[in-house]
Amino acid sequence: MSRWQWWIIVAGSLCLTFLALASIAGQKKNITIVWAEWDPAKYLRELSKGFTKETGIGVTVVEIPWAQFQDKVFTALAARDPNYDIIIGDSQWLGRGAERKHYVELTDWMKKNVPIKDIYEPALVAYGEYPKGSGRYWAVPAEADAVGFAYRKDLLEDPKEKAAFQKKYGRPLTIPKTWEELYQVAKFFTRPKRRLYGVAVYTGKQYDGVTMGFQQVMWSFGGDYGDPKTFQVEGYINGPDSVKALEFYVRLAKECMPPGSQNYYWSECLDAFKRGLVAMTMNYFAFFPGLLSEETNRYAKTTGFFMVPRGPKGHYISLGGQGLSVSAYSKNKDEALQYIKWFWQERVQREWARLGGFTCHKKVLNSPDFLKATPYNPVFRDSMKLLKDFWAVPEYAELLDSCQRHLNAAIVGAKKPKEALDAIAKEHTVIFRKAGRLKRQ
């Protein structure tokens, strides 16, 4: 090869290198947000087009099916994977994200960049604060959510059904206000010969299914998981009130749900309702939009919504929803923070709510536009005042797995309610002792 040929090759290679570098330099920044695969993620993808238009920063929303969501995100965090810039994780993830330094602490940044006074206070605590009461924040609320109920108006408001119910129970047939009233209504509409059953509630082992369904009954019956200060669980999760609550929940599922419903979660509950199998169904509000469409629900015109009932010793509702956290391993932290700041502008929150997102912005949450947007929005707003959450400590996944296994065992009849709760108490005690949270007496 002659010298001049060699120089031509070198010059060509340098030109290609310079062109590649110029191309990279000309590229816009891009951030990646990871969330579960559901409608709110699709709303967020649409909303984020506005951020890109205003800033030039691209936004990729990665959706992971609910069944794999937690495992895939936790695996990525354990590997210090930089591919996720913003994680929209469940409220229970806060302890693990904070204590294991997976999340960037946002406390000081939020004071200067987020209108904290405009955030609904219980949501700020639930979706962002860890430890609770510390004033330290690791996430900003993204999507609020709560468990609620849908019901068939054509059944509960039918004059003949009302008369028959009045005759049987000596009271009017109305939307249930208590768990006992819900049981009565569910029992009344359970008619196997007509392939109609009273209710669909969470019973399944998938992710947090049966736990989210049962815990709100437990709290409302006076039970609890344990002491949040001492982490003592014996006498709480397996105390008399918790046992009564699980006995009730098992009876409700056994007597008033369709055959083969021992592993119901949100999708199965929705499907049972849309197929006309049940008169009422439990579900998260974020899954209710499909019930308003005649294309997906033949009972759309006669579907109504009501709040989770109260119990004999209180009124609590299982918290859903997630917050926006910045991954400690992100290479685009400044852009991620810029996105969160943009997301929490009032005008953006109004657009988020218009698309179908459940806002935690006080002004938007209470605005006429939000309350009139859907028949379930007013119920959702009122439910927000009653939300309570599962353990948010780093060991929550192990604690949740224990609840899922043993509560489902009670549902299917493999264990008696007291036996199931005793097993949970024993395992939770071991988990907390191993973590150094519970000292030996």
C-alpha positions, -999 to +999 in steps of 0.1 A: +000+000+000+014+034-010+017+062+015-010+083-002-034+054-002-028+050+035-035+087+042-067+085+022-079+056+044-069+074+076-086+106+064-117+087+055-118+070+089-113+104+107-141+119+087-165+091+096-155+095+133-161+132+132-195+127+115-205+101+142-194+125+170-213+153+154-244+131+151-242+122+187-237+158+197-267+167+177-289+142+193-315+153+218-313+140+254-337+113+262-350+100+295-365+066+302-394+061+326-403+026+337-438+018+349-463-011+350-483-020+319-516-004+323-537+026+310-520+053+332-487+045+315-503+051+281-517+084+294-482+094+306-467+086+272-493+110+256-487+136+283-449+135+279-452+147+243-458+181+258-425+179+278-405+169+247-421+198+227-412+223+254-377+211+262-365+190+233-359+161+257-373+128+245-393+105+268-395+068+265-421+050+287-412+014+293-442-007+304-436-040+322-466-064+329-477-063+365-467-098+372-431-091+364-430-054+373-415-056+407-390-084+400-376-067+368-372-033+384-356-047+416-332-068+395-322-037+375-316-017+406-296-045+423-274-045+391-270-007+392-285-006+358-285+030+344-312+024+317-341+036+339-339+073+348-373+076+365-390+047+383-427+050+390-428+024+418-453+013+443-455+031+476-442+000+494-410+003+475-399+035+493-381+017+521-360-005+499-353+024+475-342+047+503-323+024+526-305+006+498-297+039+481-314+030+449-334+063+449-321+098+449-333+117+480-355+146+468-362+164+501-341+196+495-348+197+458-385+195+463-386+225+485-373+247+456-389+230+426-422+214+435-453+232+448-455+210+480-484+231+494-505+220+464-499+183+470-527+164+489-509+158+522-518+121+527-506+114+492-473+131+498-467+109+528-479+077+511-461+081+479-430+100+488-420+100+525-397+075+542-395+069+571-430+080+578-430+112+598-394+120+590-400+147+565-376+130+540-388+124+505-377+099+478-405+103+454-431+128+442-467+116+437-474+104+402-506+084+401-529+083+430-552+052+433-575+034+457-597+004+458-633+009+451-664-009+439-684-010+407-721-023+407-749-029+383-776-004+387-800-025+367-799-050+396-796-028+427-821-003+414-847-027+400-881-022+418-888-059+420-854-066+435-858-038+460-892-052+471-877-087+475-847-075+494-869-054+518-890-084+525-860-106+532-837-083+552-862-057+565-843-028+551-840-010+517-818-023+490-791+004+487-755+008+480-736-009+508-722+014+535-708-014+557-691-047+550-720-065+566-744-047+542-722-056+513-724-093+524-762-091+525-764-076+490-739-101+476-757-130+492-790-118+479-778-116+443-760-150+444-781-172+422-761-201+408-790-214+387-790-181+368-751-180+367-753-148+387-732-142+419-730-113+443-695-100+442-659-104+430-632-095+454-594-100+454-585-135+464-554-143+442-517-148+449-506-126+420-484-098+433-504-082+461-539-093+452-556-110+482-535-088+506-549-056+492-584-069+492-583-083+528-562-056+546-589-029+543-614-053+560-589-061+587-582-025+595-620-017+595-626-046+619-600-032+643-570-054+633-536-044+621-503-058+608-483-047+638-468-019+658-450+005+634-426+016+661-416-017+677-425-040+648-442-064+672-467-084+651-479-111+675-514-102+688-519-078+659-520-096+625-533-127+644-553-109+670-591-114+676-602-085+653-579-097+625-592-132+628-629-120+627-620-100+596-605-129+578-634-152+588-657-126+572-636-123+541-634-160+535-672-164+540-678-136+515-656-152+489-669-187+495-706-179+495-709-150+471-683-154+444-684-175+411-670-211+411-632-212+405-627-176+418-600-185+444-573-167+424-591-135+414-572-102+410-580-070+391-583-086+356-604-115+368-627-092+388-632-069+358-638-098+335-664-114+358-683-080+360-682-074+322-695-110+316-725-104+339-713-130+364-714-106+394-735-078+407-706-059+422-668-060+419-639-047+438-611-030+419-586-002+417-601+030+403-574+031+376-590+000+361-625+014+360-623+034+327-630+003+306-663-002+325-676+030+310-672+018+274-700-001+257-673-017+235-657-034+265-687-036+290-722-044+279-734-030+312-717+003+307-749+024+307-760+009+340-727+007+359-723+027+390-695+031+416-693+033+454-667+036+481-652+006+500-675+000+530-667+007+566-664-019+593-675-022+629-643-004+642-633+020+615-632+029+578-601+023+558-593+017+521-563+001+505-539+025+490-529+021+454-508+044+432-472+052+427-446+080+429-419+094+406-384+085+419-351+092+403-328+062+399-295+066+417-278+050+387-293+073+361-269+092+338-296+118+332-305+129+367-308+166+357-332+158+329-352+135+351-356+162+378-366+186+350-393+162+340-407+159+375-407+196+380-426+200+347-451+172+356-461+190+388-471+223+372-508+229+377-515+232+340-498+198+334-517+182+363-549+194+347-540+178+315-529+146+333-564+144+349-581+152+316-562+122+300-575+099+328-547+101+354-556+104+391-540+136+403-528+144+438-529+181+431-554+196+456-568+222+433-572+198+404-586+170+426-614+193+438-620+211+406-655+208+389-638+196+357-623+166+375-654+157+396-676+158+365-652+140+342-663+105+352-690+090+375-663+075+397-641+106+401-662+120+431-660+086+448-623+085+442-618+120+457-637+110+488-618+077+491-585+095+492-593+106+527-594+070+540-563+054+525-539+032+544-509+013+532-490-020+537-455-020+553-432+003+534-400-011+549-372-027+527-384-062+537-419-055+523-416-080+495-409-109+519-437-097+542-461-095+512-451-129+500-460-144+534-494-127+534-502-137+498-495-174+505-513-178+538-543-156+530-549-174+498-546-207+517-574-195+539-595-185+508-591-220+492-598-238+525-563-252+530-560-234+563-584-220+588-583-182+592-566-183+626-541-208+614-533-187+584-528-155+604-507-173+630-484-185+602-481-149+589-473-136+624-446-162+628-430-155+595-432-117+599-416-120+633-386-139+618-383-114+590-383-084+613-358-101+637-335-110+609-336-073+597-328-061+632-361-042+636-376-065+662-356-072+693-360-104+712-381-100+743 
